[in-house]
Amino acid sequence: MSSSVLVVVSSPVMAFLGQDGWKSGLTSEALRKVEELEAKADRLERDRGQKQMRLETVEQALEKQKQKVRLLETNMLGSKFVATVMEKMRNSRRDF
């Protein structure tokens, strides 16, 4: 009975590129610039996350306000209906 064996070989180049090893051949000026850009990218990502949270909070508040408006509109329509019915009743009493 023969069995198959799957062998996975990790490429040293892929492992090298996955870490900061790609920076090893850079000049000090280029390395400094890369670090500045990485810091800026991190800062921008944090800012984006904070803005996303603020947006979600504002959207939730907007939805609550919309619900309040719908409730008020429903109540106003109900009040108008009741007022109309009462007016009709008053008018019908006058007719008697």
C-alpha positions as CSV (number, residue, x, y, z in Angstrom):
1,M,0.0,0.0,0.0
2,S,1.5,3.3,-1.0
3,S,0.8,6.6,0.7
4,S,1.3,10.1,-0.5
5,V,3.2,12.6,1.5
6,L,2.8,16.3,1.0
7,V,5.9,18.3,1.7
8,V,5.6,22.0,2.0
9,V,8.8,23.9,1.6
10,S,8.9,27.4,2.9
11,S,10.8,29.6,0.6
12,P,13.4,31.7,2.4
13,V,12.8,34.5,0.0
14,M,9.1,34.6,1.0
15,A,9.9,34.5,4.7
16,F,12.5,37.2,4.1
17,L,9.9,39.5,2.4
18,G,7.3,38.9,5.0
19,Q,9.5,40.5,7.7
20,D,11.5,43.7,7.8
21,G,14.4,42.0,6.1
22,W,13.8,43.7,2.9
23,K,15.0,46.9,4.5
24,S,18.5,45.5,5.2
25,G,20.1,46.8,2.0
26,L,18.7,50.4,2.3
27,T,20.7,53.4,3.0
28,S,20.2,55.2,6.3
29,E,18.3,58.0,4.5
30,A,16.1,55.5,2.7
31,L,15.5,53.6,5.9
32,R,14.6,56.8,7.7
33,K,12.1,57.7,5.0
34,V,10.6,54.2,5.0
35,E,10.1,54.4,8.8
36,E,8.5,57.9,8.4
37,L,6.1,56.5,5.8
38,E,5.3,53.5,8.0
39,A,4.6,55.8,11.0
40,K,2.4,58.0,8.8
41,A,0.6,54.9,7.5
42,D,0.0,53.8,11.1
43,R,-1.3,57.2,12.1
44,L,-3.6,57.4,9.1
45,E,-5.0,54.0,9.9
46,R,-5.7,55.0,13.5
47,D,-7.3,58.2,12.3
48,R,-9.4,56.3,9.8
49,G,-10.6,53.9,12.6
50,Q,-11.5,56.8,14.8
51,K,-13.4,58.6,12.0
52,Q,-15.2,55.3,11.2
53,M,-16.3,55.0,14.9
54,R,-17.5,58.7,14.9
55,L,-19.4,58.1,11.6
56,E,-21.1,55.0,13.1
57,T,-22.1,57.0,16.2
58,V,-23.5,59.8,14.1
59,E,-25.4,57.3,11.9
60,Q,-26.9,55.7,15.0
61,A,-27.9,59.1,16.4
62,L,-29.5,60.0,13.0
63,E,-31.4,56.7,13.0
64,K,-32.8,57.5,16.5
65,Q,-33.8,61.0,15.3
66,K,-35.6,59.5,12.3
67,Q,-37.4,57.1,14.6
68,K,-38.6,60.0,16.7
69,V,-39.7,61.9,13.6
70,R,-41.7,58.9,12.4
71,L,-43.3,58.5,15.8
72,L,-44.2,62.2,15.9
73,E,-45.6,62.1,12.4
74,T,-47.7,59.1,13.4
75,N,-48.9,60.8,16.5
76,M,-49.7,64.0,14.6
77,L,-51.7,62.0,12.0
78,G,-53.5,60.2,14.9
79,S,-54.2,63.6,16.5
80,K,-55.5,65.1,13.3
81,F,-57.7,62.0,12.8
82,V,-59.1,62.4,16.3
83,A,-59.6,66.1,15.8
84,T,-61.5,65.5,12.5
85,V,-63.7,62.9,14.1
86,M,-64.5,65.2,17.1
87,E,-65.3,68.0,14.7
88,K,-67.6,65.8,12.7
89,M,-69.3,64.7,16.0
90,R,-69.8,68.4,17.0
91,N,-71.3,69.2,13.7
92,S,-73.6,66.2,13.8
93,R,-74.8,67.3,17.3
94,R,-75.6,70.7,15.9
95,D,-77.7,69.1,13.2
96,F,-80.0,67.5,15.8
